[in-house]
Every structure is written in structure tokens, then in C-alpha cells.
Amino acid sequence: MFAPYCPTCRSRILLGTRRIVRIAWDGTADPCVVLRCFCGTLVHADAQPPAAGSEPAHRPAAEVPEQQPGGTREPGQVDVGGHR
């Protein structure tokens, strides 16, 4: 289970593994897990509520590279379930 902050819902949402859209490794120890909230917004699994006046810790999930046409992917990227 994941409990990321959804900027659209403006709260933390409890999401199960069936909500995983994409998992990508960029060479670090921790993978980047992207989930789809019930409202349809893509969020990072570790997204936290914003602190007053601070920058977001991650790029918006919509900016995470998508699977390329022809089946090519970014190195270390895994598409889960074919959801877009």
C-alpha cells in the first residue's frame, strides 16, 4: 500500500499495488514508482504534502518518460499493466 499526496485531491490517498502505472530505476537504490490516484492524476508513491513556500521534491509524474513507440524504453524503466 502507498499513501502519496495527490495535488488534485489536496490530501494523502491510500492506494494499493493495482494503482501502479510505472516503475523506473535511474541507477539509485530507490525506484521511482508512479501511481494513478482515483481522480486520475499520476502521482509519485513518495509524494508528500507541500510545505509552505517550498519547491516540489519530484518532477510531476506526468513528466516521467513514457514508453516509446516500438517497445523501446528509458534504461531501467518497467511499464506495468499498459496503463496510460
Secondary structure, 3 states (H helix, E strand, C coil): CECCEECCCCEECCECHHHEEEEECCCCCCCEEEEECCCCCEEECCCCCCCCCCCCCCCCHHHCCCCCHHHCCCCCEEECCCCC
